[in-house]
Amino acid sequence: MAQYGMLRDYRFTDAAEDIRGAKLYGLNDENLGKIDDVIFDHSTGVIRYVVVDTGGWLSTKQFIVPADRLRASPEHPDDFAVDLTKQQVESFPPYKESDLESDQQWSDYEGRYRSKWEAHPVMHRAETDRNITPTTKQMSGGSSMGGNLDSRNADTGAFTEGGFAARADSVVISQSAVGIGPRWDMFQERLRQRRKEVISTGSPKERGDRYRKAS
């Protein structure tokens, strides 16, 4: 069992170490909102999702993005980017912070949320930048690797890449994020170092409200 938590009102000593407030840009440099909070693994301090405040364009006000889907924005220093459009975000099931308070509710939400990632954005294998979702070029057999990217395993029906098979109907959202950029890496490291302090902040009731156990 792993516990998930949020920073909420916790503040780092040096505000420059905090990614909250950074803007998130989507495809075509579309402003999706700003990072309002993070959902992290209580036992390790590893960030699982960022919570994005849309500023009002989304009816539910907020949505989440898996941490490993982020990258540093090349056009906006200290901000971040993700391969999403507003239309894709609108297709996600509404995010409710209260779902974190229940194992079953969060499990149900993650299942519905991940199914939308499977249906829309291009996915990658965990720990790599290689696509699970084949591109049109890959589907048509055009590849600089001699067609290996779009070949199918006759027995499994899976797309193969470099001899490694991944089922075409499976999607993995990695639970780690590395190499996003200096600002992210510093924030992640500070969170790991101070996770016990974050957890211990507040009264027992507040701590109970802040964290949940999730399988």
Contacts in CASP RR format, 6 or more apart in sequence:
PFRMAT RR
TARGET T0000
AUTHOR 0000-0000-0000
METHOD contacts of the structure
MODEL  1
MAQYGMLRDYRFTDAAEDIRGAKLYGLNDENLGKIDDVIFDHSTGVIRYV
VVDTGGWLSTKQFIVPADRLRASPEHPDDFAVDLTKQQVESFPPYKESDL
ESDQQWSDYEGRYRSKWEAHPVMHRAETDRNITPTTKQMSGGSSMGGNLD
SRNADTGAFTEGGFAARADSVVISQSAVGIGPRWDMFQERLRQRRKEVIS
TGSPKERGDRYRKAS
1 213 0 8 1.000
1 214 0 8 1.000
1 215 0 8 1.000
2 41 0 8 1.000
2 42 0 8 1.000
2 43 0 8 1.000
2 213 0 8 1.000
2 214 0 8 1.000
2 215 0 8 1.000
3 41 0 8 1.000
3 42 0 8 1.000
3 43 0 8 1.000
3 211 0 8 1.000
3 212 0 8 1.000
3 213 0 8 1.000
3 214 0 8 1.000
4 39 0 8 1.000
4 40 0 8 1.000
4 41 0 8 1.000
4 42 0 8 1.000
4 48 0 8 1.000
4 100 0 8 1.000
4 106 0 8 1.000
4 211 0 8 1.000
4 212 0 8 1.000
4 214 0 8 1.000
5 39 0 8 1.000
5 40 0 8 1.000
5 42 0 8 1.000
5 100 0 8 1.000
5 210 0 8 1.000
5 211 0 8 1.000
5 212 0 8 1.000
6 37 0 8 1.000
6 38 0 8 1.000
6 39 0 8 1.000
6 40 0 8 1.000
6 51 0 8 1.000
6 97 0 8 1.000
6 100 0 8 1.000
6 210 0 8 1.000
7 20 0 8 1.000
7 37 0 8 1.000
7 38 0 8 1.000
7 40 0 8 1.000
7 191 0 8 1.000
7 198 0 8 1.000
8 37 0 8 1.000
8 210 0 8 1.000
9 201 0 8 1.000
10 198 0 8 1.000
10 201 0 8 1.000
11 18 0 8 1.000
12 18 0 8 1.000
12 190 0 8 1.000
12 194 0 8 1.000
17 186 0 8 1.000
17 187 0 8 1.000
17 190 0 8 1.000
18 187 0 8 1.000
19 35 0 8 1.000
19 38 0 8 1.000
19 50 0 8 1.000
19 80 0 8 1.000
19 183 0 8 1.000
19 184 0 8 1.000
19 187 0 8 1.000
20 34 0 8 1.000
20 35 0 8 1.000
20 36 0 8 1.000
20 37 0 8 1.000
20 38 0 8 1.000
21 34 0 8 1.000
21 35 0 8 1.000
21 36 0 8 1.000
22 34 0 8 1.000
22 35 0 8 1.000
22 78 0 8 1.000
22 79 0 8 1.000
22 80 0 8 1.000
22 183 0 8 1.000
23 31 0 8 1.000
23 33 0 8 1.000
23 34 0 8 1.000
23 35 0 8 1.000
23 73 0 8 1.000
23 76 0 8 1.000
23 79 0 8 1.000
23 80 0 8 1.000
24 31 0 8 1.000
24 32 0 8 1.000
24 33 0 8 1.000
24 34 0 8 1.000
24 35 0 8 1.000
24 50 0 8 1.000
24 52 0 8 1.000
24 65 0 8 1.000
24 70 0 8 1.000
24 79 0 8 1.000
24 80 0 8 1.000
24 81 0 8 1.000
24 82 0 8 1.000
25 31 0 8 1.000
25 32 0 8 1.000
25 73 0 8 1.000
25 75 0 8 1.000
25 76 0 8 1.000
25 79 0 8 1.000
25 80 0 8 1.000
25 81 0 8 1.000
25 82 0 8 1.000
26 32 0 8 1.000
26 81 0 8 1.000
26 82 0 8 1.000
26 83 0 8 1.000
26 84 0 8 1.000
26 85 0 8 1.000
27 83 0 8 1.000
27 84 0 8 1.000
27 85 0 8 1.000
28 85 0 8 1.000
29 75 0 8 1.000
30 85 0 8 1.000
30 86 0 8 1.000
32 52 0 8 1.000
32 54 0 8 1.000
32 82 0 8 1.000
32 84 0 8 1.000
32 86 0 8 1.000
32 89 0 8 1.000
33 52 0 8 1.000
33 53 0 8 1.000
33 54 0 8 1.000
33 55 0 8 1.000
34 52 0 8 1.000
34 53 0 8 1.000
34 55 0 8 1.000
35 50 0 8 1.000
35 51 0 8 1.000
35 52 0 8 1.000
35 53 0 8 1.000
35 80 0 8 1.000
36 51 0 8 1.000
36 52 0 8 1.000
36 53 0 8 1.000
36 62 0 8 1.000
37 50 0 8 1.000
37 51 0 8 1.000
38 47 0 8 1.000
38 48 0 8 1.000
38 49 0 8 1.000
38 50 0 8 1.000
38 51 0 8 1.000
38 67 0 8 1.000
38 191 0 8 1.000
39 47 0 8 1.000
39 48 0 8 1.000
39 49 0 8 1.000
39 50 0 8 1.000
39 51 0 8 1.000
39 64 0 8 1.000
39 100 0 8 1.000
40 46 0 8 1.000
40 47 0 8 1.000
40 48 0 8 1.000
40 191 0 8 1.000
40 195 0 8 1.000
41 47 0 8 1.000
41 48 0 8 1.000
41 175 0 8 1.000
42 195 0 8 1.000
42 199 0 8 1.000
42 211 0 8 1.000
44 192 0 8 1.000
44 195 0 8 1.000
45 188 0 8 1.000
45 191 0 8 1.000
45 192 0 8 1.000
45 195 0 8 1.000
46 175 0 8 1.000
46 176 0 8 1.000
46 188 0 8 1.000
46 192 0 8 1.000
47 67 0 8 1.000
47 177 0 8 1.000
47 188 0 8 1.000
47 191 0 8 1.000
48 66 0 8 1.000
48 67 0 8 1.000
48 175 0 8 1.000
49 64 0 8 1.000
49 65 0 8 1.000
49 66 0 8 1.000
49 67 0 8 1.000
50 64 0 8 1.000
50 65 0 8 1.000
50 67 0 8 1.000
50 70 0 8 1.000
50 80 0 8 1.000
51 62 0 8 1.000
51 63 0 8 1.000
51 64 0 8 1.000
51 95 0 8 1.000
51 97 0 8 1.000
52 62 0 8 1.000
52 63 0 8 1.000
52 64 0 8 1.000
52 65 0 8 1.000
53 61 0 8 1.000
53 62 0 8 1.000
54 61 0 8 1.000
54 62 0 8 1.000
54 63 0 8 1.000
54 89 0 8 1.000
55 61 0 8 1.000
57 86 0 8 1.000
58 86 0 8 1.000
58 89 0 8 1.000
58 90 0 8 1.000
59 94 0 8 1.000
60 94 0 8 1.000
60 95 0 8 1.000
60 96 0 8 1.000
62 95 0 8 1.000
62 97 0 8 1.000
63 89 0 8 1.000
63 92 0 8 1.000
63 95 0 8 1.000
64 95 0 8 1.000
64 113 0 8 1.000
65 82 0 8 1.000
65 84 0 8 1.000
66 117 0 8 1.000
66 173 0 8 1.000
66 174 0 8 1.000
66 177 0 8 1.000
67 176 0 8 1.000
67 177 0 8 1.000
67 180 0 8 1.000
68 126 0 8 1.000
68 173 0 8 1.000
68 174 0 8 1.000
68 175 0 8 1.000
68 176 0 8 1.000
68 177 0 8 1.000
69 82 0 8 1.000
69 83 0 8 1.000
69 121 0 8 1.000
69 173 0 8 1.000
70 80 0 8 1.000
70 81 0 8 1.000
70 82 0 8 1.000
70 177 0 8 1.000
70 180 0 8 1.000
70 184 0 8 1.000
71 80 0 8 1.000
71 81 0 8 1.000
71 82 0 8 1.000
71 180 0 8 1.000
72 79 0 8 1.000
72 80 0 8 1.000
72 81 0 8 1.000
72 180 0 8 1.000
72 181 0 8 1.000
72 183 0 8 1.000
72 184 0 8 1.000
73 79 0 8 1.000
73 80 0 8 1.000
73 81 0 8 1.000
74 81 0 8 1.000
78 183 0 8 1.000
80 180 0 8 1.000
80 184 0 8 1.000
83 121 0 8 1.000
83 122 0 8 1.000
84 121 0 8 1.000
88 116 0 8 1.000
88 120 0 8 1.000
88 121 0 8 1.000
91 116 0 8 1.000
91 119 0 8 1.000
91 120 0 8 1.000
92 113 0 8 1.000
92 116 0 8 1.000
93 109 0 8 1.000
93 112 0 8 1.000
93 113 0 8 1.000
93 116 0 8 1.000
95 109 0 8 1.000
95 113 0 8 1.000
96 109 0 8 1.000
98 105 0 8 1.000
99 105 0 8 1.000
99 106 0 8 1.000
99 108 0 8 1.000
99 109 0 8 1.000
100 106 0 8 1.000
100 212 0 8 1.000
100 214 0 8 1.000
101 209 0 8 1.000
101 212 0 8 1.000
102 212 0 8 1.000
103 212 0 8 1.000
103 213 0 8 1.000
103 214 0 8 1.000
103 215 0 8 1.000
106 212 0 8 1.000
106 214 0 8 1.000
107 214 0 8 1.000
107 215 0 8 1.000
114 171 0 8 1.000
114 173 0 8 1.000
117 123 0 8 1.000
117 171 0 8 1.000
117 173 0 8 1.000
118 171 0 8 1.000
122 131 0 8 1.000
122 132 0 8 1.000
122 133 0 8 1.000
122 135 0 8 1.000
123 131 0 8 1.000
123 132 0 8 1.000
123 133 0 8 1.000
123 171 0 8 1.000
123 172 0 8 1.000
123 173 0 8 1.000
124 130 0 8 1.000
124 131 0 8 1.000
124 132 0 8 1.000
124 174 0 8 1.000
125 132 0 8 1.000
125 166 0 8 1.000
125 172 0 8 1.000
126 172 0 8 1.000
126 173 0 8 1.000
126 174 0 8 1.000
126 175 0 8 1.000
126 176 0 8 1.000
127 174 0 8 1.000
127 176 0 8 1.000
130 161 0 8 1.000
131 138 0 8 1.000
132 159 0 8 1.000
132 166 0 8 1.000
132 168 0 8 1.000
132 170 0 8 1.000
132 171 0 8 1.000
132 172 0 8 1.000
134 149 0 8 1.000
134 150 0 8 1.000
134 159 0 8 1.000
134 168 0 8 1.000
137 143 0 8 1.000
138 147 0 8 1.000
138 149 0 8 1.000
138 150 0 8 1.000
138 159 0 8 1.000
139 150 0 8 1.000
140 150 0 8 1.000
141 147 0 8 1.000
141 149 0 8 1.000
141 150 0 8 1.000
142 150 0 8 1.000
143 149 0 8 1.000
143 150 0 8 1.000
145 162 0 8 1.000
148 160 0 8 1.000
148 161 0 8 1.000
148 162 0 8 1.000
148 163 0 8 1.000
149 159 0 8 1.000
149 160 0 8 1.000
149 161 0 8 1.000
149 162 0 8 1.000
150 159 0 8 1.000
151 159 0 8 1.000
151 160 0 8 1.000
152 158 0 8 1.000
152 159 0 8 1.000
152 160 0 8 1.000
152 168 0 8 1.000
153 160 0 8 1.000
153 165 0 8 1.000
156 165 0 8 1.000
156 167 0 8 1.000
157 167 0 8 1.000
157 168 0 8 1.000
158 165 0 8 1.000
158 166 0 8 1.000
158 167 0 8 1.000
158 168 0 8 1.000
159 165 0 8 1.000
159 166 0 8 1.000
159 168 0 8 1.000
160 166 0 8 1.000
177 184 0 8 1.000
177 188 0 8 1.000
178 185 0 8 1.000
179 185 0 8 1.000
191 198 0 8 1.000
199 207 0 8 1.000
199 210 0 8 1.000
199 211 0 8 1.000
200 207 0 8 1.000
201 207 0 8 1.000
END
